[in-house]
Amino acid sequence: MNSVNKTLYIPLYGKADVSRKGIFLEDKKAEEIWEAEGFALKGKSKSKWLAYYMGVRSAVFDEWLKQQMADAPNAVVIHIGCGMDSRVIRVGTENHKWYDVDFSEVIEERKRYYTESDNYKMIAGDARESKWLSSIKETQYAIVVMEGVSMYLTVDEMRNLADSLCTHFENLMLLVDCYTSFAAKMSKRRNPINDVGVTEVYGIDNPQAYQNGELTFVKEHTMIPKKYKDELRGFERFVFAKLYAGSFSRKLYRLFEYKKK
C-alpha cells in the first residue's frame, strides 16, 4: 500500500482500542481485523488519546448518518474513503443501498473481511476522479460521509468531487471532517500520519471553500460531544478534553455538513 492508504490503520487501531475498552462505540470487526493484520504502528499513531479521538469521531459520524437515513428512507449511502471501517455493520443498511468506496488495493484488502450483498457493494475508485460514480445506478438521493479523507485532497479536488456528486444525484447530504490551514502546516512535522509516511495534507478555514453552485454549507458540528467526554473519568477525561475538545482543537479540526439545494 502507498503511504496514504496506510493511514487507514490509524483509525482502525483507534476503533479497535476503544471497542475493547467498552467506550464510545462497539466495533468487533475492527478488533478482529486489527488482531489479524498486526500492522505495526509507532509513535503518536498508537497514542491512546488519538485512539479515543478516532473512536469518538466515528461515533459522531455514525449518529449523523443514522439520523439522515431515518429522514431519507430511499437514499443511498456512500462512504468515500472507507478503508477497513465497519460503519456498514455498526449502522446497518436496513432498506438503504450502501456503497463503500476506496482505492482498488484497499478494496482488495477489504474484501478479505467483508462480503457484498444486494444492499451492500464495494467500489474501487479514487475520490479525485468521478469514474466510480458510474457504478452507482441510483441518482435521486445520496447521503455521503467522508471521514478522515478531505485532508488528502486539495480544495480544487474537493470541489471537483462536489461537482461530480451534484451532477449524479438530484439530492445530496454530505458530512466531512477537515483540517484547518494551521493544522495542515503543523502536520508536516507533528502529525501521527507522518509515522506511516504522509507529509502532504491540506486544510480550509472557511467551510464555503468546498461549495459549488449547488452544494452549500449547512452547519458545523461538534467534533467531541460532551456525552462522550463524560464516558471518561478523572485524569483521562481532563487530558482528552484539553487535547481534543478545547479551543485549541477547534483550531485544528472541523466538522462540516453540506447539502445540495
C-alpha positions in Angstrom: 0.0 0.0 0.0 1.1 3.6 -0.6 1.5 5.9 2.4 -1.9 7.5 2.1 -3.6 4.0 2.1 -1.6 3.0 5.2 -3.3 5.8 7.2 -6.4 3.6 7.3 -4.7 1.6 10.0 -4.6 4.5 12.4 -8.4 4.9 12.8 -8.7 1.1 12.6 -6.5 0.8 15.7 -8.4 3.6 17.4 -11.7 1.9 16.9 -10.4 -1.5 17.9 -8.9 0.0 21.1 -12.0 1.9 22.3 -14.2 -1.1 21.4 -12.0 -3.4 23.6 -12.3 -0.9 26.4 -16.1 -0.6 26.0 -16.2 3.1 25.4 -17.7 5.3 22.7 -18.6 2.6 20.2 -18.8 -1.2 19.8 -16.7 -2.4 16.8 -16.0 -6.1 17.0 -15.0 -6.1 13.3 -12.2 -3.5 14.0 -11.0 -5.7 16.8 -11.0 -8.7 14.5 -9.2 -7.0 11.7 -6.6 -5.4 13.9 -5.8 -8.6 15.6 -5.5 -10.4 12.2 -3.4 -7.8 10.4 -1.0 -7.0 13.2 0.1 -3.8 11.4 2.9 -2.1 13.3 2.1 1.4 14.3 4.7 3.5 16.1 5.0 6.9 17.9 2.0 9.1 18.1 -0.1 6.8 15.9 -0.6 4.5 18.9 -1.4 7.2 21.3 -4.4 6.3 23.5 -5.6 9.9 23.2 -5.6 9.7 19.4 -7.4 6.3 19.7 -10.1 8.0 21.9 -10.5 10.7 19.3 -10.8 8.3 16.4 -13.5 6.4 18.4 -15.5 9.5 19.2 -15.2 10.8 15.7 -16.6 7.6 14.2 -19.4 7.6 16.7 -20.4 11.2 15.7 -20.4 10.2 12.0 -22.5 7.1 12.8 -25.1 9.2 14.7 -25.4 11.7 11.9 -25.7 9.0 9.3 -28.4 7.1 11.3 -30.4 10.3 11.5 -30.1 11.1 7.8 -31.0 7.6 6.9 -34.1 7.8 9.0 -35.1 11.1 7.4 -34.4 9.8 3.9 -35.5 6.1 3.7 -35.0 5.9 -0.1 -31.5 7.4 -0.1 -28.3 5.5 -1.0 -25.4 5.7 1.4 -21.9 6.4 0.1 -18.8 6.1 2.4 -15.9 7.6 0.5 -12.5 6.5 1.8 -14.0 3.7 3.8 -10.7 2.0 4.5 -11.3 -1.1 6.6 -14.1 0.7 8.6 -17.1 -1.3 9.6 -19.6 1.5 9.6 -21.9 -0.5 7.4 -22.1 -3.1 10.3 -22.3 -0.5 13.1 -25.1 1.5 11.4 -26.8 -1.2 9.3 -28.2 -0.9 5.8 -31.8 -1.6 6.6 -33.6 -0.7 3.3 -30.8 1.5 2.1 -28.3 0.7 -0.7 -24.8 1.2 0.7 -21.6 1.8 -1.3 -18.1 1.7 0.3 -15.5 3.4 -1.9 -11.7 3.4 -1.7 -8.6 2.8 -3.8 -8.5 -0.6 -5.6 -5.8 -2.1 -3.3 -7.8 -1.0 -0.2 -10.9 -2.6 -1.6 -9.0 -5.8 -2.4 -7.9 -6.0 1.3 -11.4 -5.1 2.4 -12.9 -8.0 0.6 -11.0 -10.4 2.8 -13.2 -9.3 5.7 -16.4 -8.0 4.2 -19.0 -9.7 1.9 -21.1 -7.9 -0.6 -24.9 -8.4 -0.6 -27.9 -7.0 -2.5 -27.8 -3.8 -0.3 -24.0 -3.6 0.1 -21.4 -3.1 -2.6 -17.7 -2.1 -2.5 -16.4 0.1 -5.3 -12.7 0.6 -6.3 -12.3 4.3 -7.0 -10.3 7.5 -6.4 -12.1 10.4 -4.8 -10.2 12.7 -7.1 -11.9 11.2 -10.1 -15.5 10.6 -10.9 -15.4 7.3 -12.9 -16.5 5.2 -10.0 -19.9 7.0 -9.8 -20.9 5.2 -13.0 -21.1 2.1 -10.9 -24.0 3.6 -8.9 -27.2 3.5 -10.8 -29.3 5.4 -8.3 -29.5 9.1 -9.0 -32.2 10.5 -6.7 -30.8 11.0 -3.2 -27.4 10.2 -1.7 -26.1 10.5 1.9 -22.3 10.8 1.7 -19.8 10.6 4.5 -16.1 11.4 4.2 -14.3 10.7 7.5 -10.5 11.4 7.5 -10.3 11.9 3.8 -10.6 15.6 2.8 -7.1 16.5 4.2 -5.6 14.4 1.5 -7.4 16.3 -1.3 -6.7 19.9 -2.5 -9.6 22.4 -2.4 -9.9 22.0 -6.2 -10.1 18.2 -5.9 -12.8 18.5 -3.2 -14.8 21.0 -5.4 -14.4 18.6 -8.4 -15.8 15.8 -6.2 -18.7 18.0 -5.2 -19.4 18.8 -8.8 -19.4 15.1 -9.7 -21.7 14.2 -6.9 -24.1 17.0 -7.6 -24.2 16.1 -11.3 -25.0 12.5 -10.5 -27.6 13.0 -7.7 -30.7 15.1 -7.6 -30.4 15.5 -3.8 -27.3 15.2 -1.6 -26.2 15.4 2.0 -22.5 15.4 2.9 -20.7 15.2 6.2 -16.9 15.8 6.1 -14.2 16.5 8.7 -11.4 18.9 7.7 -8.1 20.1 8.8 -7.7 23.9 9.2 -4.8 25.5 7.2 -3.0 25.8 10.6 -3.3 22.1 11.1 -2.1 21.3 7.6 1.0 23.4 8.2 1.7 21.7 11.6 1.1 18.3 10.0 4.4 18.5 8.1 6.2 17.8 11.4 3.7 16.9 14.2 1.0 14.5 13.0 0.6 10.8 13.6 0.1 10.3 9.8 3.8 11.1 9.5 4.5 7.8 11.1 3.2 6.0 8.0 4.9 8.3 5.6 2.4 11.0 4.8 3.7 14.6 4.8 1.4 16.4 2.4 -2.1 17.4 3.6 -4.5 20.3 3.0 -6.8 22.3 5.2 -9.5 25.0 4.9 -10.6 27.8 7.3 -13.9 28.7 5.6 -16.5 26.0 5.1 -17.7 27.8 1.9 -14.4 26.7 0.3 -15.9 23.4 -0.7 -19.2 24.9 -2.1 -20.1 25.0 -5.7 -23.1 26.3 -7.4 -25.3 23.6 -5.9 -23.6 22.2 -2.8 -23.9 24.6 0.1 -22.7 24.7 3.6 -25.4 23.9 6.2 -23.7 23.9 9.6 -20.7 23.0 11.7 -21.0 20.0 14.1 -19.2 19.5 17.4 -16.4 17.0 17.0 -16.4 15.9 20.6 -19.8 16.0 22.2 -19.9 16.2 26.0 -21.6 12.9 26.4 -18.5 11.2 25.0 -16.1 13.1 27.2 -18.2 12.1 30.1 -17.6 8.4 29.4 -14.0 9.1 30.6 -13.2 9.8 34.2 -10.7 11.9 36.2 -7.3 12.5 34.6 -8.2 10.8 31.3 -11.2 13.0 30.9 -9.2 16.1 31.7 -6.3 15.3 29.3 -8.6 14.2 26.5 -10.7 17.3 26.8 -7.6 19.5 26.7 -6.2 17.7 23.7 -9.3 17.2 21.5 -12.2 19.1 22.9 -10.9 22.6 23.7 -10.5 25.8 21.8 -7.0 24.7 20.5 -8.5 21.6 19.0 -11.0 23.7 17.0 -8.1 25.5 15.5 -7.1 22.1 14.0 -10.1 20.1 13.2 -13.6 21.0 12.0 -16.7 19.0 11.0 -19.0 20.4 8.3 -22.3 19.4 6.9 -23.3 20.3 3.3 -26.4 19.7 1.1 -27.4 20.1 -2.5 -30.1 22.8 -2.8 
